[in-house]
Amino acid sequence: MANPYLSVHRRMRRHRPTPWARMIPVVAAGAAIPLVSGDLFWFLEAVEAGLDPAQWVPGLTAVTTRLANLVAAAVILHSYTDLVRGPDRAILDVHPVSPRPLVSAIGLHTLGSRLYLPLMAAILLLPVGMSASWVAYLGAVGLIVAAWLGGIGVGFMINLAAVWAAYSPGLAGLLDAVRGQNPRMQAALIYAPGVALALVGLAVEFGAIGLEAALTGWSLGWAWLVIPLIVGAVAWALVGTLADHFYVRASLLLAEVEGAWGQHDESVAAGAVYMERVARGRPELLRALRNGWRSQRLYATGGWIAGLVVAGMCWSDPDTATVWGAGAVVLIAAVAARLSEGDPLWLDDALGVSRLSVMWSRAIVAWVYTLGVWAPVGLVLAGRHGTDGLQVGLGLVVLSLVAAASSACTALLWHQRAIWAYGATGIVAWAGFVSVMG
């Protein structure tokens, strides 16, 4: 039986980007290959030297694992946006719905609209096929595709399960311990993407072990590549049941969270905003900070998580910060482009505020959020690797300024479609940084 929500769901996406817009990041990834291949695929020097696969396969596995986790993290965040914070709720909440087919329609939308993620990775990995082995290339791309699909399945399951966790009396103590200044029920939604990424990341790690074993002679290792896919399929099998019980209740949860915030007076609400002190005397900046903290908080917490991970990686290898630190900075700076998604085109004129003031406020928010990346990474680089590390750290600060300004400019010019324009410019900025610093 045809899903009745598919056509309706497409009509509701009035501001969805045109199909060609989704290919802009893919084209940008192809343009970035000459700039990043030397640093990203350093292990290809062993291939050119004619060394045994055991000498270069671990390098390919390490790069593939990071790309797979990056793709999984991105699609998990998108799953949260589409399922929990999507525009469908504002329209459908007042109507009776069948949650299971609706969630299936949302999942198909996420699948199609985020296809560019594995395509970008496949384009970036082309030098592996051309210089080393097409078998190795296909294996690496296969693991990334499995992580992408696994991220969708696990992301939807965990985000729906987070609604159950928010209402569970048995988890109330745990949520109180980790919620900070947030309402207890919101803590479940905040930490859900992290739990999903941990599950998919573990599956990707096993898949990477299989990929390395297969390329060095153990043929059964190929079967391990489907582990992330199996995890995602098992998770998706639970989505229907969870949707029946918790999709509609998620709207009630969001309303209770907003109500909990609304109970605070103005001073308390302002103090609860991340980096609120930088907005003292600047109302537009405070509005942007509140918008980011309420609707795009994952970028704030995700920035510190990514920064700590990259800082650990570059403790012994400073070159790691050049590629992965820069990638994390560019990714977190996308928050400025995301801040314009829910604003109608007439909002700034109706409020009587300057569009340039709004743009620069969003740029500052994006730069403040990238602090979570470049601050811990810069400290490790400067303290552990001396002058060379300090130069890379300062380079990350400059890149964060450029990325934040670029993200805010795309929000000013393209509004709801800003993230696609920023995706292309961000990839080029990342590739240019890697090329220059390398």
C-alpha positions as CSV (number, residue, x, y, z in Angstrom):
1,M,0.0,0.0,0.0
2,A,1.3,3.4,-1.0
3,N,2.4,5.7,1.8
4,P,-0.2,8.5,2.0
5,Y,2.2,10.9,3.6
6,L,4.9,10.9,0.9
7,S,3.2,13.4,-1.4
8,V,1.9,15.5,1.5
9,H,5.3,15.6,3.0
10,R,6.9,16.8,-0.2
11,R,4.4,19.6,-0.4
12,M,5.1,20.8,3.1
13,R,8.8,21.3,2.2
14,R,8.1,24.5,0.5
15,H,11.5,25.9,1.3
16,R,13.4,22.8,0.5
17,P,16.4,23.4,-1.8
18,T,16.2,22.5,-5.4
19,P,17.8,19.2,-6.4
20,W,20.8,20.8,-8.0
21,A,21.6,22.7,-4.8
22,R,22.3,19.4,-3.0
23,M,25.0,18.6,-5.5
24,I,26.9,21.8,-4.8
25,P,28.9,20.2,-1.9
26,V,29.6,17.2,-4.1
27,V,31.1,19.4,-6.9
28,A,33.0,21.4,-4.2
29,A,34.5,18.1,-2.9
30,G,35.7,17.3,-6.4
31,A,37.3,20.7,-6.7
32,A,39.0,20.2,-3.3
33,I,40.8,17.0,-4.3
34,P,44.0,18.6,-5.7
35,L,44.3,20.7,-2.5
36,V,43.9,18.0,0.1
37,S,45.1,14.8,-1.5
38,G,48.7,15.3,-0.4
39,D,47.7,15.7,3.3
40,L,44.6,13.5,3.5
41,F,46.2,10.6,1.5
42,W,49.7,10.6,2.8
43,F,49.7,6.8,2.8
44,L,49.7,6.8,-1.0
45,E,53.4,7.5,-1.0
46,A,53.9,4.0,0.3
47,V,51.9,2.7,-2.7
48,E,54.0,4.7,-5.1
49,A,57.1,3.2,-3.5
50,G,55.8,-0.3,-4.2
51,L,55.5,-1.3,-0.6
52,D,53.4,-4.2,0.7
53,P,49.7,-3.4,1.4
54,A,50.3,-3.9,5.1
55,Q,52.3,-0.6,4.9
56,W,49.6,1.6,3.5
57,V,46.3,-0.1,4.3
58,P,46.2,1.1,8.0
59,G,46.5,4.7,6.7
60,L,43.5,4.2,4.4
61,T,41.5,2.5,7.2
62,A,42.2,5.5,9.5
63,V,41.0,8.0,7.0
64,T,38.0,6.0,6.0
65,T,37.0,5.5,9.7
66,R,37.1,9.3,10.3
67,L,35.1,10.0,7.1
68,A,32.5,7.4,8.0
69,N,32.1,8.8,11.5
70,L,31.8,12.3,10.1
71,V,29.1,11.2,7.6
72,A,27.3,9.3,10.4
73,A,27.5,12.3,12.8
74,A,26.1,14.6,10.1
75,V,23.2,12.4,9.2
76,I,22.4,11.7,12.9
77,L,22.1,15.5,13.5
78,H,19.9,15.8,10.4
79,S,17.7,13.0,11.7
80,Y,17.2,15.0,14.9
81,T,16.3,18.1,12.9
82,D,13.9,16.3,10.5
83,L,12.2,14.1,13.1
84,V,12.0,16.2,16.2
85,R,12.3,19.8,15.1
86,G,11.0,19.4,11.6
87,P,8.4,21.8,10.1
88,D,5.8,19.0,9.9
89,R,4.9,19.3,13.6
90,A,3.6,22.9,13.3
91,I,1.3,21.8,10.6
92,L,0.2,18.3,11.6
93,D,0.0,18.7,15.4
94,V,-3.6,19.9,15.2
95,H,-4.6,16.9,13.0
96,P,-4.9,13.2,13.7
97,V,-2.0,11.4,12.1
98,S,-0.8,7.8,11.7
99,P,2.7,8.1,13.1
100,R,4.3,5.0,11.5
101,P,3.8,6.0,7.9
102,L,4.6,9.6,8.6
103,V,7.9,8.7,10.2
104,S,8.7,6.5,7.3
105,A,8.0,9.4,4.9
106,I,10.3,11.6,7.0
107,G,13.0,8.9,6.9
108,L,12.8,8.7,3.1
109,H,13.1,12.5,3.0
110,T,16.2,12.3,5.1
111,L,17.6,9.5,3.0
112,G,17.2,11.4,-0.2
113,S,18.1,14.9,1.0
114,R,21.3,13.7,2.6
115,L,22.6,11.5,-0.2
116,Y,25.2,14.1,-0.9
117,L,27.1,13.1,2.2
118,P,28.4,9.7,1.0
119,L,28.7,11.1,-2.5
120,M,31.1,13.8,-1.2
121,A,33.2,11.1,0.6
122,A,33.2,8.9,-2.5
123,I,34.5,11.9,-4.6
124,L,37.2,12.7,-2.0
125,L,38.4,9.1,-2.0
126,L,38.9,8.9,-5.8
127,P,42.8,9.3,-5.5
128,V,42.8,5.9,-3.6
129,G,41.3,4.1,-6.6
130,M,43.4,5.9,-9.1
131,S,46.7,5.5,-7.3
132,A,46.3,2.4,-5.1
133,S,43.5,0.0,-5.8
134,W,39.9,0.2,-6.9
135,V,39.1,-2.7,-4.7
136,A,40.3,-0.7,-1.7
137,Y,38.4,2.3,-2.9
138,L,35.1,0.4,-3.2
139,G,35.7,-1.2,0.2
140,A,36.2,2.3,1.8
141,V,33.2,3.7,0.1
142,G,31.1,0.7,1.1
143,L,32.0,1.3,4.8
144,I,31.0,5.0,4.5
145,V,27.7,4.1,2.8
146,A,27.0,1.6,5.6
147,A,27.8,4.2,8.2
148,W,25.4,6.7,6.4
149,L,22.5,4.2,6.4
150,G,23.3,3.0,9.9
151,G,23.3,6.6,11.1
152,I,19.8,7.2,9.7
153,G,18.4,4.0,11.3
154,V,20.1,4.5,14.7
155,G,19.4,8.3,14.7
156,F,15.7,7.9,14.2
157,M,15.5,5.1,16.8
158,I,17.5,7.0,19.5
159,N,15.7,10.3,18.9
160,L,12.3,8.6,19.4
161,A,13.6,6.6,22.4
162,A,14.8,9.9,23.9
163,V,11.1,10.9,24.3
164,W,10.6,7.7,26.3
165,A,13.7,8.5,28.4
166,A,12.4,12.0,29.1
167,Y,9.2,10.7,30.6
168,S,10.8,7.7,32.3
169,P,10.8,7.9,36.2
170,G,13.7,5.5,36.4
171,L,16.0,7.9,34.4
172,A,14.9,11.1,36.2
173,G,18.0,11.0,38.5
174,L,20.4,10.5,35.6
175,L,18.9,13.3,33.6
176,D,19.0,15.6,36.6
177,A,22.7,14.8,37.0
178,V,23.6,15.8,33.4
179,R,21.0,18.4,32.5
180,G,22.9,21.5,33.9
181,Q,20.7,24.5,33.5
182,N,18.4,22.8,31.0
183,P,15.0,21.4,31.8
184,R,15.2,17.7,32.7
185,M,13.2,16.6,29.7
186,Q,15.3,18.6,27.3
187,A,18.5,16.8,28.5
188,A,17.2,13.5,26.9
189,L,17.0,15.3,23.5
190,I,20.3,17.0,23.9
191,Y,22.3,13.8,24.6
192,A,20.4,11.5,22.2
193,P,22.6,12.3,19.1
194,G,25.7,11.6,21.2
195,V,24.3,8.2,22.1
196,A,23.4,7.4,18.5
197,L,26.9,8.4,17.3
198,A,28.5,6.2,20.0
199,L,26.5,3.2,18.7
200,V,27.3,3.8,15.1
201,G,30.9,4.7,15.8
202,L,31.4,1.4,17.5
203,A,29.9,-0.4,14.5
204,V,32.1,1.6,12.1
205,E,35.2,0.6,14.2
206,F,34.4,-3.1,13.7
207,G,33.7,-2.4,10.0
208,A,37.1,-0.7,9.7
209,I,38.8,-3.7,11.3
210,G,37.2,-5.9,8.7
211,L,38.2,-3.6,5.9
212,E,41.9,-3.6,7.0
213,A,41.8,-7.4,7.4
214,A,40.2,-7.9,4.0
215,L,42.8,-5.7,2.2
216,T,45.6,-7.6,3.8
217,G,44.5,-11.1,2.9
218,W,41.6,-12.2,5.2
219,S,38.6,-12.5,2.8
220,L,36.0,-12.8,5.6
221,G,36.8,-9.3,6.6
222,W,34.6,-8.0,3.7
223,A,31.5,-9.3,5.6
224,W,32.4,-7.0,8.5
225,L,31.7,-3.9,6.3
226,V,28.0,-4.5,6.7
227,I,28.1,-4.3,10.5
228,P,27.0,-0.6,10.6
229,L,24.3,-1.4,8.1
230,I,23.0,-4.3,10.2
231,V,23.0,-2.1,13.3
232,G,21.0,0.5,11.4
233,A,18.5,-2.0,10.0
234,V,17.9,-3.5,13.5
235,A,17.4,0.1,14.8
236,W,15.0,0.9,12.0
237,A,13.0,-2.2,12.7
238,L,12.2,-0.6,16.1
239,V,11.3,2.8,14.7
240,G,7.8,1.9,13.8
241,T,6.8,0.7,17.3
242,L,8.6,3.7,18.8
243,A,6.8,6.1,16.4
244,D,3.4,4.7,17.4
245,H,4.0,5.5,21.0
246,F,6.3,8.5,21.0
247,Y,6.2,10.5,17.8
248,V,3.1,12.5,18.9
249,R,4.3,12.7,22.5
250,A,7.4,14.5,21.2
251,S,5.2,17.5,20.4
252,L,4.0,17.5,24.0
253,L,7.6,17.1,25.2
254,L,8.7,20.1,23.2
255,A,5.8,22.2,24.5
256,E,6.8,21.3,28.1
257,V,10.4,22.2,27.4
258,E,9.4,25.6,26.0
259,G,7.0,26.1,28.9
260,A,9.9,25.3,31.4
261,W,12.0,28.0,29.7
262,G,9.1,30.4,29.7
263,Q,8.8,30.2,33.5
264,H,12.2,31.9,33.9
265,D,12.2,35.6,34.2
266,E,14.2,37.7,31.8
267,S,17.4,37.8,33.8
268,V,17.5,34.1,34.5
269,A,16.7,33.3,30.9
270,A,19.5,35.5,29.7
271,G,22.0,34.0,32.1
272,A,21.1,30.5,30.9
273,V,22.3,31.3,27.4
274,Y,25.7,30.0,26.3
275,M,28.3,32.8,26.1
276,E,25.6,35.4,27.0
277,R,28.2,37.7,28.5
278,V,29.6,38.6,25.1
279,A,26.2,40.1,24.1
280,R,26.1,42.7,26.9
281,G,24.6,45.8,25.5
282,R,24.1,44.2,22.1
283,P,20.4,43.1,21.7
284,E,20.8,41.6,18.2
285,L,23.7,39.5,19.4
286,L,21.7,38.4,22.4
287,R,18.8,37.4,20.1
288,A,21.2,35.4,17.9
289,L,22.8,33.7,20.9
290,R,19.3,32.7,22.3
291,N,18.2,31.5,18.9
292,G,21.4,29.3,18.6
293,W,21.1,28.0,22.2
294,R,17.4,27.1,21.8
295,S,17.3,25.7,18.3
296,Q,20.9,24.7,17.3
297,R,22.4,23.8,20.7
298,L,24.0,20.6,19.2
299,Y,26.5,22.9,17.5
300,A,27.6,24.3,20.8
301,T,28.0,20.9,22.6
302,G,29.3,19.3,19.4
303,G,32.0,21.9,19.1
304,W,33.5,21.0,22.4
305,I,33.2,17.3,21.8
306,A,34.9,17.6,18.4
307,G,37.6,19.9,19.9
308,L,38.4,17.4,22.7
309,V,38.5,14.5,20.2
310,V,40.8,16.3,17.8
311,A,43.0,17.6,20.7
312,G,43.5,14.0,21.8
313,M,44.3,13.0,18.2
314,C,47.0,15.7,17.7
315,W,48.7,15.0,21.1
316,S,51.2,12.8,19.3
317,D,50.5,13.9,15.6
318,P,50.2,17.7,15.1
319,D,49.3,17.1,11.4
320,T,46.0,15.7,12.5
321,A,44.8,19.2,13.5
322,T,45.4,20.5,10.0
323,V,42.9,18.2,8.4
324,W,40.4,17.2,11.1
325,G,40.6,20.3,13.2
326,A,40.0,22.5,10.2
327,G,37.1,20.2,9.2
328,A,35.5,20.5,12.7
329,V,35.9,24.3,12.6
330,V,34.1,24.6,9.2
331,L,31.4,22.2,10.4
332,I,30.6,24.0,13.6
333,A,30.6,27.4,11.9
334,A,27.7,26.2,9.8
335,V,25.5,27.2,12.8
336,A,25.2,30.8,11.4
337,A,23.7,29.5,8.2
338,R,21.3,27.3,10.2
339,L,20.1,30.3,12.3
340,S,18.2,31.7,9.3
341,E,16.2,28.6,8.5
342,G,13.2,29.3,10.7
343,D,13.0,33.0,10.1
344,P,10.5,34.4,7.5
345,L,12.0,36.7,4.9
346,W,10.1,39.7,6.3
347,L,11.2,39.2,10.0
348,D,14.1,41.7,10.1
349,D,12.0,44.4,8.4
350,A,9.1,43.8,10.7
351,L,11.3,44.1,13.8
352,G,13.0,47.2,12.4
353,V,16.5,45.9,12.7
354,S,19.4,46.1,10.3
355,R,20.1,43.0,8.3
356,L,23.8,43.7,8.5
357,S,23.6,43.8,12.3
358,V,21.8,40.5,12.2
359,M,24.5,39.1,9.9
360,W,27.4,40.1,12.1
361,S,25.6,38.9,15.2
362,R,25.2,35.5,13.6
363,A,28.9,35.5,12.6
364,I,29.9,36.2,16.2
365,V,27.7,33.3,17.4
366,A,29.3,31.0,14.9
367,W,32.8,32.1,15.9
368,V,32.0,31.7,19.6
369,Y,30.7,28.2,18.9
370,T,34.0,27.3,17.1
371,L,35.8,28.2,20.3
372,G,35.1,24.7,21.5
373,V,37.2,23.4,18.6
374,W,40.2,25.6,18.3
375,A,40.7,26.4,22.0
376,P,41.5,22.9,23.2
377,V,43.3,22.0,20.0
378,G,45.4,25.2,20.1
379,L,46.4,24.6,23.7
380,V,47.6,21.1,22.9
381,L,49.4,22.2,19.8
382,A,51.1,25.1,21.5
383,G,52.0,23.3,24.7
384,R,53.0,20.0,23.1
385,H,54.5,20.9,19.7
386,G,56.0,24.4,20.2
387,T,56.2,27.0,17.5
388,D,55.0,24.8,14.7
389,G,52.0,23.7,16.7
390,L,51.3,27.3,17.6
391,Q,51.2,28.3,14.0
392,V,48.6,25.7,13.2
393,G,46.6,26.8,16.2
394,L,46.6,30.4,15.1
395,G,45.7,29.2,11.6
396,L,42.6,27.5,13.0
397,V,41.6,30.8,14.7
398,V,41.9,32.6,11.4
399,L,39.9,29.9,9.6
400,S,37.2,30.1,12.3
401,L,36.8,33.9,11.6
402,V,36.6,33.3,7.8
403,A,34.2,30.4,8.2
404,A,31.9,32.3,10.6
405,A,31.8,35.3,8.3
406,S,31.1,33.2,5.2
407,S,28.4,31.2,7.0
408,A,26.7,34.4,8.1
409,C,26.9,35.9,4.6
410,T,25.2,32.9,3.1
411,A,22.4,33.3,5.7
412,L,21.9,36.9,4.6
413,L,21.8,36.1,0.9
414,W,20.1,32.6,0.7
415,H,18.1,32.4,3.9
416,Q,16.5,28.9,4.2
417,R,18.9,27.6,1.5
418,A,22.0,29.1,3.1
419,I,23.4,25.7,4.4
420,W,23.8,24.5,0.8
421,A,25.7,27.5,-0.3
422,Y,27.9,27.4,2.8
423,G,28.5,23.7,2.3
424,A,30.3,24.5,-0.9
425,T,32.3,27.5,0.4
426,G,33.1,25.6,3.6
427,I,34.6,22.7,1.7
428,V,36.7,25.0,-0.4
429,A,37.9,26.9,2.7
430,W,38.8,23.7,4.4
431,A,40.7,22.4,1.3
432,G,42.5,25.7,1.0
433,F,43.6,25.7,4.7
434,V,44.9,22.1,4.4
435,S,46.8,23.0,1.3
436,V,48.4,26.2,2.8
437,M,49.2,24.7,6.2
438,G,50.4,21.4,4.6
